[in-house]
Amino acid sequence: MIQITKLARDPAHVNLLRAHLEQVIQGNVFGGCPRSQQFLRHVVEKSIAGDFDSLKERVIGVELFHRSPSYNKGEDAIVRVTASDVRKRLSQHYTEHGEESELRIDIPPGSYIPEITWTPSKGSTSSSGRGAATNSESVKALQSAPRLRAIMKSVFYTKLAFFSIPLVLSLFAFSFWAGYSVHKSEALRTYRTLLPWSAILSSAGELQIVASDPDFASEQDITKHVITLSDYANGKYVPDGPVISPEIRDFCLRYLRGTRAAEIDLPIVASIVSLTKPSTKRVAIRSARLMRTSDFQSDSDFILLGSPIANPWLEMFDPQLDFRFIYTGESSLQSIENVHPRENELKVYTPQGSGFGTKPPTGVAFAIVAFVQNPRQSGHVLILAGTGAEGTRAASQLVIGTSDLASALRNCGDSQNEPLRDFEILLRVNMMAGSPTNTDVVACHRLPFK
């Protein structure tokens, strides 16, 4: 057995462990059980990051299952029950596939800190030798995986500038899991004739993709207090004074340590990267929490992912939008206001069914695709944002699907004789158990060019 803290010191070992983790999660034993998949990924990633203080029942209940910090563990045993199920599934997995891997993940009873057993093959380099020890067979298999190889090529072609090594590794692993594939050259040519890609890909400036801040969204859901863009930009993420108790404030400050991207953003980023592959356009992946107002004062193009509750920078562009996110009482409930409703359009579009909690959401979500000019700059801004993660996913699928996007833009508002420049599309997404059953274009507005 190898201590995970020792393994985490070596990026090669971490890479292998993450690849093995995805193989386990996507295997037949864990398939069809998203809660156990999420739990195993959560405890392994926390351990790799060295955040063992978070691997306690109450903290896991709050961070992973969105329970209140004061929830009754005796009445709500979701963490213990899920951990027990994960232990059983791990045992079954290694009973069926144990001989296929040199790595083994276990979660001992009474603990939520995973233990890693590593039995190097005879061809592997000893960890006592000079340099990092690697599993050569696993590395070879990893590099030969077609979907992962496509993303690795995309990184080199586009000269990606990532904001953190963990995000790079997460992007690789999650894209492999998500079934990512590179678009064919014929489709790529189509993108270059269709807005927003025709403008973004032809511009000389850098493309900056700003991933959402899921921990910040969860913190607002816990405190029931919406943080303004001004406070967010100045690093004030938790409200002061009597708004929340000192205990909740201390918990939130610890909860917000570090930055990470939402899992829903990673396959979106991978797909966008593939569109830029044949060009020399530089792409940078940024965390919303690491952005500053001055970063937008450039001629770069920007793609903003997620709603304002997870990516407050969207509020900078509200004056240009017809469809704007609003909050109705609680920070977790977002609706979309139609500032300039047209015939047969509603003033407010309210989602049905919650995106929070342990059960996958069922109901209706809404999302926007907005393409506007960056004020006083030459660059463009593309916004992909939903009232929940499913809405953001649907918005990205629309802009990456050439035929659906072209159809939506052909029916975009009035003034059809004028060239289309800035636009905004409103989507309705029907969900069943966390999966979209169908997506409809509710409205498409041409926006005043500013």
C-alpha positions as CSV (number, residue, x, y, z in Angstrom):
1,M,0.0,0.0,0.0
2,I,1.2,3.5,-0.8
3,Q,0.2,6.6,1.1
4,I,-1.8,8.9,-1.2
5,T,0.2,11.9,0.1
6,K,3.3,10.3,-1.3
7,L,1.7,9.4,-4.5
8,A,0.3,12.9,-5.0
9,R,3.9,14.3,-5.0
10,D,4.5,12.8,-8.4
11,P,2.4,14.2,-11.4
12,A,3.0,10.9,-13.3
13,H,1.5,8.9,-10.4
14,V,-1.4,11.3,-10.1
15,N,-2.1,11.0,-13.8
16,L,-2.2,7.3,-13.6
17,L,-4.4,7.3,-10.5
18,R,-6.9,9.6,-12.2
19,A,-6.9,7.5,-15.3
20,H,-7.5,4.4,-13.2
21,L,-10.2,6.2,-11.2
22,E,-12.1,6.9,-14.4
23,Q,-11.8,3.3,-15.6
24,V,-13.3,2.1,-12.3
25,I,-16.1,4.7,-12.3
26,Q,-17.0,4.0,-16.0
27,G,-16.8,0.2,-15.5
28,N,-19.8,-2.1,-15.4
29,V,-19.9,-2.2,-11.6
30,F,-20.3,1.6,-11.0
31,G,-22.2,2.2,-14.2
32,G,-25.7,3.5,-13.6
33,C,-25.0,4.7,-10.1
34,P,-24.1,8.4,-10.4
35,R,-24.1,9.0,-6.6
36,S,-21.5,6.4,-5.9
37,Q,-19.5,7.6,-8.9
38,Q,-19.5,11.2,-7.6
39,F,-18.6,10.0,-4.0
40,L,-15.6,8.0,-5.2
41,R,-14.3,10.8,-7.4
42,H,-14.9,13.3,-4.7
43,V,-12.9,11.5,-1.9
44,V,-10.0,10.6,-4.3
45,E,-9.7,14.2,-5.6
46,K,-9.8,15.6,-2.1
47,S,-7.1,13.2,-1.1
48,I,-4.9,14.1,-4.1
49,A,-5.3,17.8,-3.1
50,G,-4.3,16.9,0.5
51,D,-7.6,18.3,1.8
52,F,-8.1,15.5,4.4
53,D,-10.0,17.8,6.7
54,S,-12.8,17.8,4.2
55,L,-13.1,14.0,4.3
56,K,-15.4,14.0,7.3
57,E,-19.0,12.9,7.3
58,R,-20.6,16.4,7.8
59,V,-18.3,18.2,5.4
60,I,-18.9,15.6,2.7
61,G,-22.6,15.9,3.3
62,V,-22.5,19.6,2.8
63,E,-20.0,19.8,-0.1
64,L,-21.1,16.8,-2.1
65,F,-24.7,16.3,-1.2
66,H,-25.6,19.9,-0.5
67,R,-26.9,19.3,3.0
68,S,-27.2,22.2,5.4
69,P,-24.1,22.6,7.7
70,S,-26.3,21.9,10.7
71,Y,-28.1,18.8,9.2
72,N,-28.7,15.8,11.6
73,K,-26.3,13.0,10.7
74,G,-28.3,10.6,12.8
75,E,-31.4,11.1,10.8
76,D,-29.8,11.6,7.4
77,A,-27.1,8.9,6.8
78,I,-26.6,9.6,3.2
79,V,-22.8,9.8,3.5
80,R,-22.5,6.5,5.5
81,V,-24.9,4.7,3.2
82,T,-23.1,5.9,0.0
83,A,-19.7,5.1,1.4
84,S,-20.9,1.6,2.2
85,D,-22.2,1.2,-1.3
86,V,-18.9,2.4,-2.8
87,R,-16.9,-0.1,-0.7
88,K,-19.1,-3.0,-1.9
89,R,-18.8,-1.8,-5.5
90,L,-15.0,-1.5,-5.3
91,S,-14.8,-5.0,-3.9
92,Q,-16.9,-6.3,-6.7
93,H,-14.9,-4.4,-9.3
94,Y,-11.5,-5.7,-8.2
95,T,-13.0,-9.2,-7.9
96,E,-13.9,-9.0,-11.6
97,H,-11.0,-6.9,-12.9
98,G,-8.3,-6.9,-10.2
99,E,-5.8,-8.6,-12.4
100,E,-6.1,-6.0,-15.1
101,S,-4.6,-3.1,-13.1
102,E,-1.6,-2.4,-10.9
103,L,-3.6,0.1,-8.9
104,R,-6.4,-0.6,-6.4
105,I,-8.5,2.0,-4.5
106,D,-10.0,1.1,-1.1
107,I,-12.0,3.1,1.5
108,P,-11.5,1.4,4.9
109,P,-14.5,1.1,7.1
110,G,-14.9,4.0,9.5
111,S,-12.9,6.3,7.3
112,Y,-13.5,8.3,4.1
113,I,-9.8,8.6,3.2
114,P,-9.0,6.3,0.3
115,E,-6.1,3.9,0.5
116,I,-4.1,3.1,-2.7
117,T,-2.5,-0.2,-3.3
118,W,0.1,-0.1,-6.1
119,T,1.8,-3.3,-7.3
120,P,4.1,-2.3,-10.2
121,S,4.7,-4.8,-12.9
122,K,8.1,-6.2,-13.5
123,G,8.6,-3.8,-16.4
124,S,7.8,-0.7,-14.3
125,T,10.5,1.6,-12.9
126,S,11.1,1.2,-9.2
127,S,10.1,4.2,-7.1
128,S,13.4,4.0,-5.3
129,G,15.3,4.8,-8.5
130,R,16.1,8.3,-9.8
131,G,13.1,10.3,-11.0
132,A,9.5,9.6,-11.0
133,A,8.2,6.0,-11.0
134,T,5.7,5.3,-13.8
135,N,3.5,2.5,-14.9
136,S,4.7,2.2,-18.4
137,E,1.9,-0.1,-19.6
138,S,-0.7,2.2,-18.2
139,V,1.0,5.2,-19.7
140,K,1.1,3.5,-23.1
141,A,-2.6,2.6,-22.9
142,L,-3.5,6.1,-21.8
143,Q,-1.7,7.7,-24.6
144,S,-3.2,5.3,-27.2
145,A,-6.8,6.1,-26.2
146,P,-8.2,7.9,-29.3
147,R,-10.3,10.4,-27.5
148,L,-7.6,11.4,-25.1
149,R,-5.0,11.6,-27.9
150,A,-7.3,14.0,-29.8
151,I,-7.4,16.3,-26.8
152,M,-3.6,16.1,-26.3
153,K,-3.1,17.1,-29.9
154,S,-5.6,20.0,-29.5
155,V,-3.6,21.3,-26.6
156,F,-0.4,21.4,-28.7
157,Y,-2.0,22.8,-31.8
158,T,-3.7,25.7,-29.9
159,K,-0.9,26.4,-27.4
160,L,-3.3,26.3,-24.5
161,A,-2.5,28.4,-21.4
162,F,-4.2,26.6,-18.4
163,F,-4.6,28.3,-15.1
164,S,-3.7,25.2,-13.1
165,I,-2.2,21.8,-13.5
166,P,-5.1,20.1,-11.8
167,L,-7.5,21.5,-14.3
168,V,-5.4,20.1,-17.2
169,L,-5.5,16.7,-15.7
170,S,-9.2,16.9,-14.9
171,L,-9.9,18.1,-18.4
172,F,-8.0,15.1,-19.9
173,A,-9.7,12.6,-17.6
174,F,-13.2,14.0,-17.8
175,S,-13.0,14.4,-21.6
176,F,-12.0,10.8,-21.9
177,W,-15.0,9.8,-19.7
178,A,-17.4,12.1,-21.5
179,G,-16.7,10.4,-24.9
180,Y,-15.1,13.5,-26.5
181,S,-14.2,13.3,-30.2
182,V,-12.7,15.8,-32.6
183,H,-15.0,17.3,-35.2
184,K,-14.2,16.3,-38.8
185,S,-12.6,18.9,-41.2
186,E,-15.8,19.4,-43.1
187,A,-17.7,20.4,-40.0
188,L,-14.8,22.7,-39.0
189,R,-15.1,24.6,-42.3
190,T,-18.8,25.1,-41.5
191,Y,-18.0,26.6,-38.2
192,R,-15.8,29.2,-39.9
193,T,-18.8,30.6,-41.9
194,L,-21.3,30.7,-39.0
195,L,-21.6,33.2,-36.1
196,P,-20.3,33.3,-33.4
197,W,-17.4,31.1,-34.6
198,S,-16.9,33.0,-37.8
199,A,-16.1,36.1,-35.7
200,I,-14.2,34.5,-32.9
201,L,-12.0,32.2,-35.0
202,S,-11.1,34.9,-37.6
203,S,-10.0,37.5,-35.0
204,A,-6.4,37.9,-34.1
205,G,-6.8,38.2,-30.4
206,E,-6.6,35.5,-27.8
207,L,-9.6,33.4,-26.8
208,Q,-10.2,33.3,-23.1
209,I,-12.6,30.7,-21.8
210,V,-13.8,31.6,-18.3
211,A,-15.0,28.5,-16.4
212,S,-17.6,28.9,-13.7
213,D,-17.0,28.8,-9.9
214,P,-19.1,25.9,-8.4
215,D,-17.9,26.4,-4.9
216,F,-19.0,30.0,-4.9
217,A,-22.4,29.0,-6.2
218,S,-22.7,26.5,-3.3
219,E,-21.6,29.0,-0.8
220,Q,-24.4,31.4,-1.8
221,D,-26.9,28.5,-1.6
222,I,-25.7,27.8,2.0
223,T,-25.8,31.5,3.1
224,K,-28.9,32.4,1.1
225,H,-27.2,35.6,0.3
226,V,-26.3,36.7,-3.2
227,I,-22.8,38.3,-3.6
228,T,-22.6,41.3,-6.0
229,L,-20.2,41.4,-8.9
230,S,-18.4,44.3,-7.1
231,D,-17.7,42.2,-4.0
232,Y,-16.7,39.2,-6.1
233,A,-14.3,41.2,-8.1
234,N,-12.7,42.5,-4.9
235,G,-12.4,39.1,-3.3
236,K,-15.3,39.5,-0.8
237,Y,-17.0,36.1,-1.2
238,V,-18.8,35.8,2.1
239,P,-21.2,38.3,3.6
240,D,-20.2,40.2,6.8
241,G,-22.2,41.2,9.9
242,P,-25.4,39.6,11.1
243,V,-26.4,38.1,7.8
244,I,-24.8,34.8,8.7
245,S,-23.6,33.3,12.0
246,P,-19.8,33.2,12.7
247,E,-19.9,29.4,12.4
248,I,-21.4,29.5,8.9
249,R,-18.9,32.2,7.9
250,D,-15.9,30.2,9.1
251,F,-17.2,27.1,7.3
252,C,-17.7,29.1,4.1
253,L,-14.3,30.6,4.2
254,R,-12.7,27.2,4.5
255,Y,-15.0,25.8,1.9
256,L,-13.9,28.4,-0.6
257,R,-10.2,27.6,-0.3
258,G,-8.6,27.0,-3.7
259,T,-10.4,27.1,-7.0
260,R,-11.8,24.4,-9.3
261,A,-13.9,24.3,-12.4
262,A,-17.3,22.7,-12.6
263,E,-17.3,19.3,-14.2
264,I,-20.0,20.4,-16.6
265,D,-17.6,23.0,-18.0
266,L,-14.8,20.5,-18.9
267,P,-16.3,18.7,-21.9
268,I,-17.6,22.1,-23.2
269,V,-14.0,23.4,-23.0
270,A,-12.7,20.4,-24.8
271,S,-15.2,20.8,-27.7
272,I,-14.4,24.5,-28.1
273,V,-10.7,23.7,-28.1
274,S,-11.3,21.3,-31.0
275,L,-12.8,24.1,-33.1
276,T,-9.6,26.1,-32.9
277,K,-7.3,23.2,-33.6
278,P,-6.2,23.9,-37.2
279,S,-5.5,27.6,-36.5
280,T,-2.7,29.2,-34.5
281,K,-5.2,31.0,-32.2
282,R,-4.1,31.0,-28.6
283,V,-6.6,29.7,-26.1
284,A,-6.5,30.4,-22.3
285,I,-8.7,28.6,-19.8
286,R,-9.4,30.9,-16.8
287,S,-11.1,30.4,-13.5
288,A,-13.8,32.9,-12.8
289,R,-12.5,33.6,-9.3
290,L,-9.0,34.4,-10.7
291,M,-10.3,36.9,-13.1
292,R,-10.2,40.7,-12.5
293,T,-12.1,43.6,-14.1
294,S,-8.9,44.7,-15.9
295,D,-8.7,41.3,-17.6
296,F,-11.7,42.2,-19.7
297,Q,-10.2,45.5,-20.8
298,S,-8.4,43.8,-23.7
299,D,-9.1,42.9,-27.3
300,S,-9.4,39.2,-26.5
301,D,-12.5,37.2,-27.3
302,F,-14.2,35.7,-24.2
303,I,-16.5,32.7,-23.7
304,L,-18.2,32.8,-20.3
305,L,-19.7,29.5,-18.9
306,G,-22.4,29.3,-16.3
307,S,-25.0,31.6,-14.8
308,P,-24.2,34.7,-12.7
309,I,-24.5,32.7,-9.5
310,A,-21.4,30.7,-10.5
311,N,-19.8,33.2,-12.9
312,P,-20.7,36.7,-11.7
313,W,-18.8,38.3,-14.7
314,L,-21.9,37.8,-16.8
315,E,-23.4,40.8,-15.0
316,M,-20.9,43.1,-16.8
317,F,-22.8,42.5,-20.0
318,D,-26.4,42.7,-18.7
319,P,-26.9,46.2,-20.3
320,Q,-26.5,44.6,-23.7
321,L,-28.8,41.6,-23.1
322,D,-32.5,41.1,-23.6
323,F,-32.6,37.9,-21.4
324,R,-31.1,38.5,-17.9
325,F,-30.9,36.2,-14.9
326,I,-32.8,37.3,-11.8
327,Y,-33.2,35.8,-8.4
328,T,-36.5,35.2,-6.7
329,G,-36.1,35.0,-3.0
330,E,-33.3,32.4,-2.7
331,S,-30.0,32.4,-4.4
332,S,-30.4,28.9,-5.8
333,L,-33.6,29.8,-7.7
334,Q,-32.8,31.7,-10.9
335,S,-35.3,32.8,-13.5
336,I,-34.7,34.6,-16.8
337,E,-36.3,38.0,-17.3
338,N,-37.2,39.1,-20.8
339,V,-36.4,42.8,-20.8
340,H,-37.9,43.4,-24.3
341,P,-40.7,40.8,-24.7
342,R,-42.1,40.5,-28.2
343,E,-45.3,39.0,-29.4
344,N,-46.1,35.6,-27.8
345,E,-43.1,35.9,-25.5
346,L,-43.3,35.9,-21.6
347,K,-41.9,38.5,-19.3
348,V,-40.2,36.0,-17.0
349,Y,-39.2,32.4,-17.6
350,T,-39.1,30.4,-14.4
351,P,-37.5,26.9,-14.2
352,Q,-39.5,24.0,-12.7
353,G,-37.6,21.4,-10.7
354,S,-34.6,22.0,-8.5
355,G,-31.0,21.4,-9.7
356,F,-29.8,21.0,-6.1
357,G,-29.8,18.1,-3.7
358,T,-29.0,14.4,-4.2
359,K,-31.6,13.6,-6.8
360,P,-30.9,14.4,-10.5
361,P,-33.2,17.2,-11.5
362,T,-36.5,16.6,-13.4
363,G,-38.5,19.4,-14.8
364,V,-37.8,22.4,-17.0
365,A,-34.6,24.5,-17.2
366,F,-33.9,27.6,-19.3
367,A,-30.6,28.8,-20.9
368,I,-29.2,31.6,-23.0
369,V,-26.7,31.8,-25.8
370,A,-25.6,35.4,-26.2
371,F,-23.1,36.9,-28.6
372,V,-22.1,40.5,-28.0
373,Q,-19.3,43.0,-28.4
374,N,-17.0,43.6,-25.5
375,P,-17.7,47.3,-24.7
376,R,-15.0,49.7,-25.9
377,Q,-12.9,46.7,-27.1
378,S,-12.6,45.0,-30.4
379,G,-13.2,41.5,-29.0
380,H,-16.4,39.5,-28.7
381,V,-18.1,37.8,-25.8
382,L,-20.0,34.5,-26.1
383,I,-22.2,33.6,-23.1
384,L,-23.4,30.0,-22.5
385,A,-25.5,30.0,-19.3
386,G,-28.3,28.0,-17.9
387,T,-30.6,28.1,-14.8
388,G,-28.8,24.9,-14.0
389,A,-26.0,22.7,-15.2
390,E,-28.3,21.0,-17.7
391,G,-29.2,24.4,-19.3
392,T,-25.5,25.3,-19.7
393,R,-24.9,22.0,-21.3
394,A,-27.8,22.5,-23.7
395,A,-26.6,26.0,-24.7
396,S,-23.1,24.6,-25.5
397,Q,-24.6,21.8,-27.6
398,L,-26.6,24.3,-29.6
399,V,-23.6,26.5,-30.5
400,I,-21.4,23.4,-31.3
401,G,-24.1,21.8,-33.4
402,T,-23.9,23.7,-36.7
403,S,-27.3,22.7,-38.2
404,D,-29.3,23.6,-35.0
405,L,-27.5,26.9,-34.6
406,A,-27.9,27.8,-38.2
407,S,-31.6,27.1,-38.0
408,A,-32.0,29.2,-34.9
409,L,-30.2,32.2,-36.4
410,R,-32.3,32.0,-39.6
411,N,-35.3,32.8,-37.5
412,C,-33.6,35.4,-35.3
413,G,-35.9,38.4,-34.8
414,D,-36.7,41.1,-37.2
415,S,-34.6,43.3,-39.6
416,Q,-33.8,40.3,-41.7
417,N,-32.3,42.4,-44.4
418,E,-29.5,43.6,-42.1
419,P,-26.4,41.5,-41.4
420,L,-26.6,39.6,-38.1
421,R,-24.0,40.7,-35.6
422,D,-25.1,40.5,-32.0
423,F,-27.8,38.1,-31.0
424,E,-29.3,36.2,-28.0
425,I,-31.1,32.9,-28.0
426,L,-33.4,31.6,-25.2
427,L,-33.7,27.8,-24.8
428,R,-36.2,25.7,-22.9
429,V,-34.7,22.3,-21.7
430,N,-37.0,19.5,-20.6
431,M,-35.2,17.2,-18.1
432,M,-35.8,13.7,-16.8
433,A,-33.5,12.5,-14.0
434,G,-30.8,14.9,-14.9
435,S,-30.8,14.2,-18.6
436,P,-32.3,16.6,-21.2
437,T,-35.1,14.9,-23.1
438,N,-35.4,17.7,-25.7
439,T,-34.4,21.3,-26.2
440,D,-36.5,24.0,-27.9
441,V,-35.5,27.5,-29.1
442,V,-38.0,29.8,-27.3
443,A,-36.8,33.0,-28.8
444,C,-34.0,34.6,-30.8
445,H,-33.4,38.4,-30.6
446,R,-31.1,40.5,-32.7
447,L,-29.3,42.9,-30.2
448,P,-28.3,46.5,-30.9
449,F,-24.7,46.6,-32.0
450,K,-22.7,48.7,-29.5
